[in-house]
Amino acid sequence: MSDLITIQEARAWGEKTKLAPVWQNGLDEILLGQIQSEVLGNIASVADTSGWVDSASTPPLVKTIIAKMYVAWIIDRQYSEDEDLSAYAALLRATALSLQMGIVSSDIDIPGITVGDAGDGLPSVYPNDTTTDSAGNPYGPYFTMDKVF
């Protein structure tokens, strides 16, 4: 999977001096790939993510979610020997998850992207009012009233 965010987009959420050694090595491709898979996997339930193949084709809101998640994990990993994990990393992770869940629940729109809904609220069972018999005649609303089992 190609990187959906750039190092500059990740650095926007991270502290410049404390994380300087991390930024010198570039993005951790394995960690970033796993975070991208999680985020896209969740959003794919309501939107077509197949066209998001690089930073240029990925919507800014999705890049923000990925960048926040990435930096949260980098901070927690960098300072994991501390007794408590970083409150800032927890804040980044919480806001990223909140945005992600808002998109999935259709409470938050991705600008420029049409998000499908979970359904039209109608049952999707067979047979239904549009079902026809073997002769092509529609069953209609009374499709079983005069039929013998």
Phi, psi and omega in degrees: 000135178285156179291127179269350175232158175261167178296327178295322179292326176287316182298335179300333183260352183253154178290132189291317187275317182294327182260010181307316178298326180293316183291332180296331181273359182080192181280142175283103188299322182290312179298314180299318179299320180290320178294316178301318179298318178297310184296311181294325178300320178289314183289332181297343178289343180232350182216152177281110182260003186295336180274356181270088187250347178204181183297324182291328183265354181269132179301143181305321180296321178291321177297323178297316179299312181297316181297316179297315179297316181300310182294323177301315179291324178297314180298311180298322179290319182296323184246031184292342179282345176292152183297315178250146176284164185293131176293327179293318177298320178296321177295315177301312181297317181296317180291324178295316178294323178296316177298316181298313180292328175296322177292314182297323180275001181067018174278336179238131178266146171268112182307129178086357183242132175273121181259127179286153177268172184284352180155175181262005179084356180264146179294142179247072181244162178246139351283160178230187185294345180259004181283142178243159177277185184296337178271357180090005178278133180292140177291322182072191184288348182246043190293347180235005187294322183251016181263144176261135181286000000 
